[in-house]
Amino acid sequence: MVSKTLTGRLVRHRDGYGFVIPDREVPGMNGDIFVSPPALGDAMHGDRVEVRLVKLDERGRGEGRIQKVVKRAHATVVGQFCRAKGYNYVMPQDARLNDEIIIPRGEEVPKEDLSRQRTGRVPKPAELEGSIVNVELTRFPNSAQKARGRVIEILGRPGDFGLDVEIIIRKHHLPHRFPEEVLAAATAAPQQVGAQDVAGRRDFRDLPIVTIDGETARDFDDAVLVEQLPNGHFQLHVHIADVAHYVRPGTELDKEARLRGTSVYFPDRAVPMLPVELSSGICSLNPHVDRLVMSCLMEIDRQGDIIGYELCEGVIRSAERMTYTAVNAVLEGDAAARERYQPLVERFERMRELEGVLNKRRSRRGSIDFDLPEAEIEFDELGQMTSIVRSERNIAHRIIEEFMLAANETVAGHFDHHDLPTLYRIHELPDPKKVLEFEEIAAGFGYSLGIGGLSVKRFTVPKGRGRKETVELPGEINVTPRHYQKLCEKIAGKPEERILAFLMLRSLKQARYSEKNMGHFGLAAPLYLHFTSPIRRYPDLIVHRLLKGPSIKEQELHGIAEESSDAERRAQDAERELLQWKKVAFMSERVGDVYDALIVNVMKFGFFVELLELFVEGLVPLDMLDDDHYYYRDATREIVGARSKRSFRMGARLKVRVERVDAIAHTITFAPTTG
């Protein structure tokens, strides 16, 4: 057991040590594998590594030594260029990359023309001090020597407008420049649907089909229509952009789309999966022009059951480019909106009726709907941030969500019924340990998932000198989506709803793509896939290709599933990190301001709060509580004053003052106040 070799991903800490997250569960081991600084070798944060387990203590905690790097996470590193006596170096933006990168003489200025494109000239090395640069690593670090590299891009200087996005793109290694051959292929794509393209397709151009998207959307994947059938049932049309008609397998466009995997959306910029000529042009379901689609037509009864469907290639002409705001206004009875869209009002009302039917059906089977708000940054006409607000879903958002879910499930069922290979969107059962951790927190608020007992797994672990010990770890747990759904219903509208819903979400595993169907826990769906967004998600494009007929070998589908899941996580991490940077920049001008806040988490070192007026989070560290000696009470997960007995626990409200904003660590520190 102790000499076992495993593979996994290395997560390094800024203090030098690291942990390897194993690819699979290790019997008898609890948690990740600790790796001390001397045992890291030349592995860097994020690398996939082979680690030898050298120690396992009585609590199931493992310690290991890196044997080799299986796959590097960082061919390039972004950081700040610094000059020292006798040499130059770059300090990485990511503190987990730990140490400076030496830049040898002659490698300080990019040999390529990347920097000249921005500045018009290539600067001298002496002018680079303080600049943010992108470095290609030519030697990886180890215990005996620092990393070496060469500067390949000069991104700008701290404070430059838009620099944060440029840094995040490179830090997360997002492909963001289309190669010339890809741009040439996109430019050569037709910008109008020809007669030869329409031949053999179902013609839906006379129907009042519409797209419904956000105000700032530039590409439109889906268009919808609901009709009433003579038998009283609904017929739901979901028409999806036929990207597969223009992006053929093995072409330069296809290779680049697979490399990117997904579009990435930042508050003020997007990194698209496909060039604009396709994403906003011929593939986008723009209003009043012919567009090719893959169509899913579903007959749905009054209980929300899909009793029949048809999948076909079609052509549509969108009658209107609708927004969520406009549709919501129509359905809320706004007179001006109803007059402007008078020919469509009855159809939107029918959509609302069908949304309710579909939502009730999902609810009956136990599908979870957390309905968590997301942060939305508002900008003025000059691109400056003016506020950070909670984006709320209205009825129009829910209409499109239910219709897309119905189409995705229908297409997944089609593949399963005909025993055809495809890419599924799976969401596995939650980890028992995380469910139990959530249960402990929920109990503090007087709630429970009501999951009952927990089985236990027992492992015999060698302790050396012939000794053995039995280790007990959480085993199977009887939890279903309905447990989560019922708790969501109980906390709806309560002050603690935001906290518990977020913590419930964290107790679940992350959804991913797979060539093997394992069901979707969160949706309580036995079959599910992604069919509805081929402009911005590569797996959807693959599903479209498979619907058209040609099969893809399971091994290749497995590779696409792994790559697409990785690309999705990379995009999510980048989007989340940039949003935090934007929040920090926004709050840097508000030091000293006082806000109402909600305590959302309590730790030994302090507690985290979320501002009620602005959708911003930050830490109140223990040293900011100066009116008493405070300590963390583990049993109740609260911070308590030794003398005053004043306590800070999750769900409590208080006033806080913005105390510090760290633009380097990207953190916000608050202090309690009565002002």
Order of alpha helices (4+ residues) and beta strands (2+ residues): beta-beta-beta-beta-beta-beta-beta-beta-alpha-beta-beta-alpha-alpha-alpha-beta-beta-beta-beta-alpha-beta-beta-beta-beta-beta-alpha-alpha-alpha-beta-beta-alpha-beta-alpha-beta-beta-alpha-alpha-beta-alpha-alpha-beta-beta-beta-beta-beta-beta-beta-beta
